[in-house]
């Protein structure tokens, strides 16, 4: 499903930050103003 040029719904997710070697919480506000690709892979870990 493509959401190009569409506003996304509010969300909160855990993401891994390889620079800090730790997980952090990410929201739609963290992505605001930049192009982003969000992938979801359930049960990968």
Protein Blocks (a to p, Z undefined) as FASTA:
>chain_A
ZZehiacdddddddddfklopacdddfklmgoiacdddddehkZZ
